[in-house]
Amino acid sequence: MDQQQQQLLKSFECPICTKYIVPPIRQCCNGHSICQKCFDKISICALCRGRKVEGRALVLERISSLLTFPCAYAEDGCDFRGPGDNIALHQSICAFSSVMCPLRFYECSWRGEKADVVVHCQTVHPQNFFFSSSKHFRSSRFCVCMNRTYHLVFYVFGNLFRLTWDLEKESGHMRLAMYCLRKNVDKDKFRFEMSCLMGQEKFLSVAGSCLPLQDDSDKFLRGKCFILNYDLVKECCDEDGDLNYAVTISKN
């Protein structure tokens, strides 16, 4: 893509979601362009606080038909490119646009557009979905060795991350890993740390990269998880036998 094309495409970025605006192109009374999805969600313009108008930006729509846009799901692996008047149709049927719930291990059968997954998780799985890059948790009665599995999803830095950790009673092994649920992210772009706490102090910590997960139906990538000894981790339990731990995600 040449520099002039890139500059033109930048003019078609929605000021709210920053994705490319393709027909129908909506606008406010002062001429600021907004994509249809954001237009439906707002009551006033995010840039000037002007009122929305029903008329479409027809000139911009004609110009968009002369430009080549990448698919909105290019970061997920789609290499389709097409003119503005065709890209919306492609995106509606793009194989990369439909995703399953990242917390489907809790018997959730939801499937929908990637753009809706955050709202779904926030609404249906509020106990396992977080917007903070640093969070404290408690695993009740961890002093009792039993099979258990936890899945925690974070939406930070514009990406979904899933922390999975489990305990196998028979082996006494505790596995844990944090994965980025975006297929083509640099493996060293994000890091995480999980610390078992004694009071407010860190007693045991593990840290590593948030590796991209190509198939989020996998709980763990082969050979790409931490393995801890249960008896060691149990030493962190408080007087009630609960395990308190902190999770932090950072961007390199």
N, C-alpha and C positions, 0 to 999 in steps of 0.2 A: 504494500500500500504506500503510495507516494505521500509526501509531506502535505501537499495541498488537500488531498483526500482526507487525511487525518484531521487537518484543521477544520474542514467542513463538517466532518462527523462529530467533532467536539461541540459544534454549535447545536447538535441535535441531542445533547445529553439532558435528561430530565433533571431539573434543579432539586428534586426531592429524592428520587431513588438513584439518580446518576446513571441510569441505564439509557440506551438510545431510544429516542422517541420516534415511533413509526406510526403511520396512519391507523386510526384516526388521531390527528394531532389537535389537542384541546388547548385553550388559552384563557388568560384572565383579561379583564377590561383594559389592562395596560400593555397587552401583547406578549406577555411571558408565556412561553410554550410549556405544556405539561403533558406527560403521557396519560393515556386513558385510565390506567389503574390508579394512579395517584390523584387524578382529577376526581375520580369517584369517591376518594377517601377524604378529601379536604373540603373545607367550607369557604376558605379564602386563600388567595395566592400566598405561597410561602416566602416569596421574594419581596412583594410590595404590599401585601395584605389587601390587595384589591379584590373585588368580587369576581367570581367565575362568570363566563359568558357561554352561551350555548353554541355560538358560531365556531366552526373549525378553522384552523389556519390552512386554508386551501392552497395558498402559494407555497408554503413550506411542504405540504404533502406532495405537490407536483415536483418540487426540487428533490425530495427524498426518493422519488421514483427514478431519478437519474444517478443516485449514489449507490454504492455497494456496502451493505451493512453485514457485520458478522452476526451469527446467531447469538441470542442472549445466553445460550448454554455452551458457548465456546470453551469456557473454563472447565466444563465437565467432559469435554472431548469432542463436541460437535464441530466439524470443519465446514459446515454449510455457510455460504455467503450469497447474498442476493439483494436486489433492489428493495427500497423501502416499501413499495406497494405489494411485495411478495413475502417479505420476511415474517410478517405477523402470521400469515397462513402456515408457513413452515414451522414457526415456533409453537403453534397450537397442536402440531402433530409430531414434533421433534421427539425422538426416542429418548433424549436426555432430559426432557422436561418433566417427566413423571418420576416421582421418587416415593419410596416407602418410608414409613415412620422410623426414625433412627432409634426409637425406643420400642420397636415391635417385639422385642424379647419379653415384654410384659403383655403379650397376647393382644397387641394392637394391630388391627388389619388395615389401618388407614393408608391410602395411596392418593397422591395428588400432585399438584404442581409444586416445583421446588420453592417458588415464591411464597407458598402458603404453609410451608413446613414449620416455620417459627411460630406462627399464630396457632397452628394445631398443637404443637408441643406445649406452648404456654397455657392453652385452654384445657387440654386433656391430661397432660402430665406435669402439673405445676410442682409436684414434689420432687421431680427428677430433672427439671429444666431450669437453667439459671443464666442471667445476663451479666453476672459479675465474673471478673477474671481471677478473683481470690475469694475463697469460700471455706467456712468451717463446717464439718459434718460430725455425726456421731453414729456409730454402729452399736446398737444395744446388745448387751450380754455377749460381747465378743469373747469373754472369758470362757464361754461354753463352746468347745470345738464342734462345729456342725457345718454341713455343706451350706454355703450361702453365695449369692451373686448379686452384685450391684452394678447398675448402669446409670451414669450421670451425664447429661448433655449440657454443654455450655455454648452460648452464642455470644462470642466476643471477637473483636477485630474483624467483623464482617464475615466470620466463618463459624461453622458448627464443629465442635469438638466433643468426642465421647470418651469419658473415663470408664473403663470396665475393670472391676476387680472381683476376684472370687476366692473362695477358700474350699479346699477339698479335705474333708475330714480324714479320709483313710491315709493320704500321704502327708498331711500336715503342711501342704504347700499353699501359699497365697500368691496368686498371679495378679499382676496389674499392668495396665498400659493406658496411655492417652493417645488417641488418634485424631487426626484432622479429617473430617468427612468431606474433603475436597480432593479430587483425584490427582490434579496436576500441580499441587503446591510444593514448593521446595522443602525437602525433608528437614532442613535446618532453619526454616523461617520462624517456627514457633517452638517454644520449650515449655515444659511443665515441671512442677515439683509437688510431690505428695509427702507430707510430714506427719508422722504419728506424734501426738503431743502428750506430755506429762505436765498437767497444769497448763501454763502458757508457753512452756519451753518445748522446743523440738527435741525429741529423743531419738527418732530414726527417720531419715529422709531418703527418698529416691528422686532422681531428676534425669530428664532425658528429652529428646526431641519428640515433637508431636508428628509422628510419621503419617503420611497420607494413606488412607484406607481405600483401596480400589473397589472393594466389595464390602459394604457395611453390614452385610449379613454375617460376616466373620466376627466372632467375638474377639479373637486374637490372631495376629499374624504369626505364622510359624517362626519361632525363634526370635520374635520381636516383642518380648514382654519381660517384665521383671518378675523374678520368683523369690519370695521371701519365706523364711521359716516361721510357722505359726507361733511356736514357743517364744521366739524372739519378739515378735510383734505383740504378743499377749502381755509382755512386761509393761507395755504402755497403758494398759487398762486402768481406769480410775477405780475408786473404792466401790463403785456400783457394778464393776465389771464391764463398763462400756469403753469402747475405743473412740477417742476423739482424734480427728485428723484434719489437716488443712490442705487445700488444693490451690495451686496458683498456676496460671497460664501467662506466659510473657512472649513478647515479640522481639526477635533478634534485630 
